[in-house]
């Protein structure tokens, strides 16, 4: 006879985002990891574990969260923007199965299961620099695209170099974007 355990409602969605039963159970047993995952929001600097397309080699990549929520199935998924483009079959520009969840430069987006995401508090400065560089190079400037949500939760004041003619989006408290040209 097995042991029956209760699961907190807010943990259920995170656990449902993990597809493999063994990985889901391992995450369930790590209560501190579940709390860490709950604290990660859009704009948070993270490390994501990815597996090579050519084998089982795992690698940690720096990224920041651009989407956290459901996709086309139950469970929470994380959409991240990588600081360095990754040319793989899984990389994207923020879309998945015909639906746009966020926008970023080509090959910089990746959707990952919760157990592969780790908070990276020292990475926030790198993110600020990368975003500023991508803005200067026009990575978010193509028609209809917007800058990453600014500022991320818990951050201090941030300034990006903007130039005349740049298309930007500003997010209000209720996360409604206001888009325009400088």
C-alpha positions in Angstrom: 0.0 0.0 0.0 1.4 3.4 -1.0 1.5 6.6 1.0 -1.0 9.3 0.3 0.3 12.8 0.3 -1.4 16.1 -0.1 0.0 18.7 -2.6 -0.5 22.4 -2.3 -2.7 23.8 -5.0 -0.1 26.3 -6.1 2.4 23.5 -6.6 0.1 21.5 -8.8 0.5 23.7 -11.9 4.3 23.7 -11.6 4.4 19.9 -11.2 2.0 19.4 -14.1 4.5 21.4 -16.3 7.1 18.6 -15.8 6.4 15.9 -18.4 8.4 12.9 -17.1 6.9 11.3 -14.0 10.4 10.6 -12.4 11.4 14.3 -12.9 8.0 15.4 -11.5 8.4 13.3 -8.4 11.9 14.5 -7.8 10.8 18.1 -8.0 7.9 17.3 -5.7 10.3 16.1 -3.1 12.3 19.3 -3.2 10.1 21.8 -1.4 12.8 24.5 -1.5 13.0 24.2 -5.3 9.2 24.6 -5.6 9.4 27.7 -3.5 12.2 29.0 -5.7 10.2 28.4 -8.8 7.2 30.2 -7.4 9.4 33.3 -6.8 10.6 33.4 -10.4 8.6 35.9 -12.4 8.8 37.6 -15.8 12.0 39.6 -16.0 13.9 37.4 -13.5 17.5 36.3 -14.3 17.8 32.6 -14.5 20.0 29.7 -15.5 18.4 27.0 -17.7 19.6 23.5 -18.2 19.5 22.4 -21.8 20.5 19.1 -23.4 22.6 19.1 -26.5 20.9 18.2 -29.8 23.8 15.8 -30.4 23.8 13.8 -27.2 23.1 13.9 -23.5 25.5 16.7 -22.6 23.8 19.1 -20.3 24.7 22.8 -20.3 23.6 25.8 -18.1 22.7 28.9 -20.1 22.0 32.4 -18.8 18.6 33.7 -19.7 15.7 35.8 -18.3 12.1 34.9 -18.1 9.8 36.4 -20.7 6.8 34.1 -20.1 5.5 32.0 -17.2 2.2 30.1 -17.5 0.2 27.6 -19.5 0.6 26.9 -23.1 -1.6 24.4 -25.0 -1.7 21.9 -22.1 -2.0 22.0 -18.4 1.0 23.0 -16.3 3.3 25.9 -16.0 6.0 26.4 -18.6 8.8 29.0 -18.7 9.5 31.0 -21.8 13.0 32.4 -21.6 15.2 34.7 -23.7 18.7 33.4 -23.8 21.6 35.9 -23.5 23.5 34.1 -26.3 21.6 32.8 -29.3 21.2 29.0 -29.5 20.8 27.5 -32.9 18.9 24.3 -32.1 15.7 22.7 -33.2 14.1 24.0 -29.9 15.1 27.6 -30.1 12.5 30.2 -31.3 11.6 33.8 -31.2 8.9 33.4 -28.5 6.2 31.5 -30.4 5.1 27.9 -29.9 2.7 26.0 -32.2 1.5 29.1 -33.9 0.9 31.2 -30.8 3.0 34.1 -29.8 3.8 34.1 -26.1 6.6 36.8 -26.2 8.9 38.3 -28.7 12.7 38.2 -28.8 15.5 37.9 -31.4 15.5 34.7 -33.5 17.2 31.7 -31.9 17.2 33.5 -28.4 13.8 32.1 -27.2 13.3 28.7 -25.5 10.4 27.1 -23.7 11.5 25.0 -20.8 9.9 22.8 -18.1 10.0 24.2 -14.6 12.6 21.7 -13.2 15.2 23.0 -15.7 15.0 26.7 -14.5 17.1 28.1 -11.6 17.1 31.6 -10.2 20.3 33.5 -10.9 20.6 36.6 -8.7 24.0 37.6 -10.1 22.7 37.5 -13.7 20.6 40.7 -13.5 23.4 43.0 -14.4 24.3 40.9 -17.5 20.6 41.0 -18.6 20.6 44.8 -18.4 23.7 45.1 -20.6 22.4 42.5 -23.1 19.0 44.2 -23.4 20.7 47.6 -23.9 22.9 46.1 -26.6 20.0 44.4 -28.4 18.0 47.7 -28.3 21.0 49.5 -29.8 21.3 46.9 -32.6 17.5 47.0 -33.2 16.7 43.5 -32.1 13.3 44.6 -30.8 12.8 47.2 -33.4 11.0 45.3 -36.2 7.4 46.1 -36.8 5.1 45.1 -34.0 7.9 43.8 -31.7 8.4 45.2 -28.2 11.2 45.5 -25.7 11.3 43.0 -22.8 8.9 44.1 -20.1 10.6 46.8 -18.0 11.4 46.8 -15.2 11.3 43.3 -14.0 9.7 42.7 -10.6 11.9 43.7 -7.7 14.4 45.6 -9.8 15.6 49.1 -9.2 15.4 51.9 -11.8 16.6 50.9 -15.2 17.5 53.1 -18.2 17.9 51.9 -21.7 19.5 54.0 -24.5 16.7 54.9 -26.8 17.0 56.7 -30.1 14.6 58.6 -32.3 12.5 56.4 -34.5 12.7 53.4 -32.2 9.5 51.5 -31.7 8.9 50.7 -28.0 6.2 49.3 -25.7 5.7 50.4 -22.2 3.8 48.1 -19.8 1.4 49.5 -17.2 0.6 48.1 -13.8 -2.1 45.8 -15.3 0.4 44.7 -17.9 -1.4 46.4 -20.8 1.2 47.5 -23.4 1.2 51.0 -24.8 3.1 50.9 -28.1 4.6 53.9 -29.9 7.6 55.4 -31.7 10.1 57.7 -30.0 
